[in-house]
Amino acid sequence: MTTPVRRTRRTPKSLPPIIIRKMTINDLGSVCELGTSLFTSERWPTLYRTWDEREVLELFSSDEDYCLVAEMEDRLVGFALGSMIHKPRSSWTYGWLLWLGVARSCKRRGIGSRLINRLTELFIENGARMMLVDTDDENHSAIALFRKMGFSDDMKHIYLFRNLHSHPKYEELSAG
């Protein structure tokens, strides 16, 4: 006769606290480094083409109030970079979440949700009536997160590109 094995329920490991705060100039390098590791040409070709240090610096310079970071144990593990859009002759003001990134080692811990929630609050406090976000249509985890956070009314957007290597002007300049 065998004795039944008693299984004990494992309690989840206590996670270190995550702090959501406004980005500072000292965070620029870490945000750029994390974004570069997340938005690679192999994984997200269209996002890779637009992610660079200059864009992060421009967003921080122009819309510093809407640039947030997530920190865990004094380590940057996520960011949300947003912007306010004020349309002339319109009563509508929009908040736009342009970039959201969470370190791969910290996925599924609620960091993205917390960043979105805090950015949403900032947009509302500053008069936004609508919040926009876009992502690659193959980025299923981001789409699921955005839907969970209340984003809806998906719209298709066509992104086209043209390689200029075969253009006569390009060939002319390259030959000279």
Phi and psi in degrees as a GROMACS rama.xvg file:
@    title "Ramachandran Plot"
@    xaxis  label "Phi"
@    yaxis  label "Psi"
@TYPE xy
-95.1224  146.839  THR-2
-88.593  130.094  THR-3
-63.4917  142.999  PRO-4
-84.2297  127.466  VAL-5
-88.9157  123.625  ARG-6
-95.1047  133.227  ARG-7
-101.647  143.005  THR-8
-79.8623  128.397  ARG-9
-81.8975  136.964  ARG-10
-91.6098  140.397  THR-11
-62.1997  141.867  PRO-12
-61.4745  138.728  LYS-13
-67.2106  124.386  SER-14
-87.0268  143.122  LEU-15
-63.2617  152.96  PRO-16
-65.4871  146.182  PRO-17
-110.56  128.108  ILE-18
-107.917  127.253  ILE-19
-102.619  126.391  ILE-20
-148.529  168.648  ARG-21
-69.1897  143.319  LYS-22
-69.9048  145.209  MET-23
-116.705  169.321  THR-24
-59.9506  -30.0921  ILE-25
-68.934  -16.4201  ASN-26
-86.98  -12.9661  ASP-27
-53.0724  -48.3557  LEU-28
-61.0646  -43.8261  GLY-29
-67.3016  -39.1707  SER-30
-64.0521  -45.9823  VAL-31
-61.3776  -43.086  CYS-32
-64.2565  -44.9965  GLU-33
-64.5233  -45.3153  LEU-34
-60.2752  -41.2543  GLY-35
-63.7335  -34.413  THR-36
-74.1196  -26.4403  SER-37
-89.1466  -42.3353  LEU-38
-98.3565  70.745  PHE-39
-88.9382  156.476  THR-40
-65.5488  -30.4921  SER-41
-70.5992  -38.6809  GLU-42
-87.9415  -45.6074  ARG-43
-134.078  78.2184  TRP-44
-56.1266  -39.3285  PRO-45
-74.6311  -35.66  THR-46
-70.7093  -37.2709  LEU-47
-59.7423  -38.0714  TYR-48
-65.1652  -25.9123  ARG-49
-105.812  -12.6478  THR-50
-83.3826  121.008  TRP-51
-159.806  166.616  ASP-52
-59.3776  -35.8912  GLU-53
-62.6522  -42.1763  ARG-54
-64.8964  -40.8871  GLU-55
-62.3289  -45.1231  VAL-56
-63.9119  -41.8339  LEU-57
-64.3177  -43.1041  GLU-58
-62.9654  -44.1944  LEU-59
-63.3371  -39.2088  PHE-60
-69.7446  -37.5601  SER-61
-94.2569  -31.7491  SER-62
-134.586  47.3306  ASP-63
-50.8013  -35.7059  GLU-64
-64.9659  -17.7863  ASP-65
-112.22  21.864  TYR-66
-111.918  114.105  CYS-67
-119.974  154.629  LEU-68
-131.7  156.518  VAL-69
-113.605  132.235  ALA-70
-122.282  139.953  GLU-71
-137.205  122.368  MET-72
51.1298  49.3102  GLU-73
60.2745  24.4588  ASP-74
-125.002  131.756  ARG-75
-72.9043  122.327  LEU-76
-122.147  1.35601  VAL-77
-172.902  164.699  GLY-78
-154.877  155.272  PHE-79
-135.939  125.217  ALA-80
-118.624  120.494  LEU-81
-127.802  176.45  GLY-82
-152.413  149.224  SER-83
-97.5112  139.84  MET-84
-117.832  118.42  ILE-85
-109.37  113.849  HIS-86
-89.9472  128.82  LYS-87
-60.6494  143.17  PRO-88
57.7707  31.3953  ARG-89
-136.543  143.265  SER-90
-84.3162  -3.54163  SER-91
-91.801  136.503  TRP-92
-122.962  135.177  THR-93
-113.902  142.605  TYR-94
-102.803  133.635  GLY-95
-124.45  117.626  TRP-96
-82.4546  105.835  LEU-97
-87.9396  -39.8315  LEU-98
-139.841  134.147  TRP-99
-135.643  126.229  LEU-100
-141.874  139.062  GLY-101
-132.926  133.117  VAL-102
-53.5076  137.934  ALA-103
-55.5121  -36.4552  ARG-104
-70.6993  -9.28919  SER-105
-118.837  12.5838  CYS-106
-62.9114  154.45  LYS-107
64.5159  32.4136  ARG-108
-118.406  8.99833  ARG-109
84.7288  7.52891  GLY-110
-67.3836  -46.3947  ILE-111
-59.2414  -43.9607  GLY-112
-61.5496  -42.9481  SER-113
-66.0554  -39.1201  ARG-114
-63.7558  -44.752  LEU-115
-63.2293  -44.164  ILE-116
-59.3065  -45.0683  ASN-117
-67.8088  -40.3014  ARG-118
-64.6166  -39.303  LEU-119
-59.2039  -46.0563  THR-120
-58.9577  -43.3293  GLU-121
-63.5053  -42.0403  LEU-122
-61.2199  -46.3461  PHE-123
-62.5484  -45.3741  ILE-124
-58.3643  -25.4344  GLU-125
-107.259  19.296  ASN-126
94.2443  7.02577  GLY-127
-68.8728  139.057  ALA-128
-105.862  -13.3495  ARG-129
-150.278  148.49  MET-130
-120.739  133.978  MET-131
-114.267  150.319  LEU-132
-152.838  149.066  VAL-133
-140.532  158.047  ASP-134
-157.756  171.801  THR-135
-65.8048  140.046  ASP-136
-69.2286  -9.48046  ASP-137
-94.7766  -2.86706  GLU-138
-85.3008  71.9491  ASN-139
-62.1808  -36.3852  HIS-140
-67.9142  -39.5723  SER-141
-66.6109  -42.514  ALA-142
-61.4632  -42.9085  ILE-143
-62.4553  -42.6616  ALA-144
-62.3885  -47.2778  LEU-145
-62.2031  -40.9594  PHE-146
-64.1267  -41.5092  ARG-147
-61.1753  -31.8672  LYS-148
-85.1274  3.90924  MET-149
100.857  3.23915  GLY-150
-77.3977  141.789  PHE-151
-151.032  -165.763  SER-152
55.9386  56.2722  ASP-153
-53.8813  138.209  ASP-154
-126.596  138.875  MET-155
-81.637  141.489  LYS-156
-133.021  129.627  HIS-157
-95.4593  126.825  ILE-158
-111.748  118.3  TYR-159
-115.125  153.486  LEU-160
-140.782  160.295  PHE-161
-132.858  124.516  ARG-162
-80.7017  122.983  ASN-163
-90.7386  1.59172  LEU-164
-59.8236  -29.6825  HIS-165
-94.1312  1.56083  SER-166
-72.9893  137.632  HIS-167
-55.1822  -39.0727  PRO-168
-65.4109  -40.0371  LYS-169
-63.518  -46.419  TYR-170
-63.6664  -38.8205  GLU-171
-62.6408  -45.792  GLU-172
-69.1425  -35.7393  LEU-173
-69.0658  -34.1328  SER-174
-73.3388  -28.9474  ALA-175
